[in-house]
Amino acid sequence: MADIGHVAELWRYPASSLGGEMLPALDFGLDGADGDRCYGLIDTSDGEIARPDRLPKWRKAPRIAARLDQTRRLEVMTPGGEWLAAPGADSQRAVSDYLGFGAAILPFEGENPAGYDGPHTRARYEKAPVHLLTTASLARLKALHPDGVPDRRRFRPSILIETPEVEGHFPETEWIGRRLSIGDLELSIVEPCRRCGFTIISQEGVPDDPGILRTLVRHNAHNIGVYCRVEKPARLRAGDAIRLH
């Protein structure tokens, strides 16, 4: 069992397609990170779920910030705006004005926020429990695409691992089928994370960059990062050591 690095950052994304929040500590259960991807952004005219990776009208969605407050109520903020409770009339108005059409943020089916008795929406995909990414893979991507900005926010990891670079490799892609211990958390690495057009979209401080996806297609079969299954739930903290079995 080798010590391969430590937890650099922990992220959750309370609302799918919106910006995430970086936390100093995060609980992981069998279904993944606590509070992760509980809400969806929809077009109120037809109920269409946001698709920033495919449809231009949704391209600004990742610039909308999302977080859970102390009571686990969702809050969102459009660029230049303020934090607003969601779902709610004020946040719906702000998000609609920012996107340029009627939009709303609703809980996914099966999610029941305290005190909420309004409509729900259906997720367009089944979320993976845990998405893990290494700084070594980001460095490899930068080496292959030196003019690009391979910011980790493009890839929306749950856990960013600080680990030494391995020349010529995206190391976690080679860990498929193995197990990781991170603090008290136990994970099985089950499959690579195949990337889509979301990775090229601009975010705050991150420009549009089609070369990001082209580079991954050419050099790592569309992939960067890996999906993991939780074998033993636990609370993680930034700095926790990581061991590869």
ChimeraX attribute file (.defattr): number of C-alpha atoms within 10 A of each C-alpha:
attribute: neighborCount
match mode: 1-to-1
recipient: residues
	/A:1	10
	/A:2	10
	/A:3	14
	/A:4	14
	/A:5	19
	/A:6	21
	/A:7	20
	/A:8	18
	/A:9	19
	/A:10	23
	/A:11	21
	/A:12	25
	/A:13	25
	/A:14	28
	/A:15	28
	/A:16	24
	/A:17	27
	/A:18	25
	/A:19	23
	/A:20	24
	/A:21	15
	/A:22	14
	/A:23	12
	/A:24	12
	/A:25	15
	/A:26	20
	/A:27	15
	/A:28	22
	/A:29	18
	/A:30	15
	/A:31	14
	/A:32	21
	/A:33	26
	/A:34	16
	/A:35	19
	/A:36	23
	/A:37	21
	/A:38	20
	/A:39	26
	/A:40	23
	/A:41	26
	/A:42	20
	/A:43	17
	/A:44	15
	/A:45	9
	/A:46	9
	/A:47	13
	/A:48	14
	/A:49	21
	/A:50	23
	/A:51	19
	/A:52	20
	/A:53	16
	/A:54	12
	/A:55	10
	/A:56	9
	/A:57	13
	/A:58	19
	/A:59	19
	/A:60	18
	/A:61	23
	/A:62	23
	/A:63	20
	/A:64	22
	/A:65	22
	/A:66	26
	/A:67	24
	/A:68	19
	/A:69	10
	/A:70	7
	/A:71	8
	/A:72	12
	/A:73	17
	/A:74	25
	/A:75	20
	/A:76	25
	/A:77	21
	/A:78	23
	/A:79	13
	/A:80	6
	/A:81	12
	/A:82	13
	/A:83	14
	/A:84	18
	/A:85	19
	/A:86	21
	/A:87	21
	/A:88	14
	/A:89	11
	/A:90	12
	/A:91	22
	/A:92	22
	/A:93	14
	/A:94	21
	/A:95	23
	/A:96	17
	/A:97	13
	/A:98	18
	/A:99	17
	/A:100	11
	/A:101	14
	/A:102	17
	/A:103	25
	/A:104	22
	/A:105	25
	/A:106	23
	/A:107	25
	/A:108	20
	/A:109	14
	/A:110	10
	/A:111	14
	/A:112	13
	/A:113	15
	/A:114	9
	/A:115	7
	/A:116	11
	/A:117	8
	/A:118	10
	/A:119	10
	/A:120	16
	/A:121	19
	/A:122	16
	/A:123	18
	/A:124	13
	/A:125	6
	/A:126	6
	/A:127	13
	/A:128	13
	/A:129	18
	/A:130	24
	/A:131	24
	/A:132	21
	/A:133	26
	/A:134	27
	/A:135	20
	/A:136	20
	/A:137	25
	/A:138	20
	/A:139	19
	/A:140	19
	/A:141	23
	/A:142	17
	/A:143	13
	/A:144	17
	/A:145	16
	/A:146	11
	/A:147	11
	/A:148	18
	/A:149	19
	/A:150	23
	/A:151	15
	/A:152	15
	/A:153	15
	/A:154	20
	/A:155	20
	/A:156	21
	/A:157	23
	/A:158	24
	/A:159	24
	/A:160	21
	/A:161	27
	/A:162	19
	/A:163	19
	/A:164	14
	/A:165	16
	/A:166	12
	/A:167	12
	/A:168	12
	/A:169	16
	/A:170	24
	/A:171	21
	/A:172	20
	/A:173	20
	/A:174	13
	/A:175	18
	/A:176	16
	/A:177	10
	/A:178	13
	/A:179	20
	/A:180	22
	/A:181	20
	/A:182	23
	/A:183	17
	/A:184	14
	/A:185	19
	/A:186	19
	/A:187	22
	/A:188	20
	/A:189	22
	/A:190	15
	/A:191	19
	/A:192	22
	/A:193	19
	/A:194	15
	/A:195	20
	/A:196	15
	/A:197	16
	/A:198	20
	/A:199	23
	/A:200	22
	/A:201	20
	/A:202	17
	/A:203	19
	/A:204	12
	/A:205	8
	/A:206	15
	/A:207	14
	/A:208	14
	/A:209	17
	/A:210	14
	/A:211	17
	/A:212	23
	/A:213	19
	/A:214	15
	/A:215	18
	/A:216	18
	/A:217	16
	/A:218	11
	/A:219	15
	/A:220	16
	/A:221	13
	/A:222	16
	/A:223	20
	/A:224	24
	/A:225	26
	/A:226	23
	/A:227	23
	/A:228	25
	/A:229	20
	/A:230	21
	/A:231	15
	/A:232	14
	/A:233	17
	/A:234	18
	/A:235	15
	/A:236	21
	/A:237	19
	/A:238	17
	/A:239	18
	/A:240	18
	/A:241	19
	/A:242	23
	/A:243	17
	/A:244	15
	/A:245	12
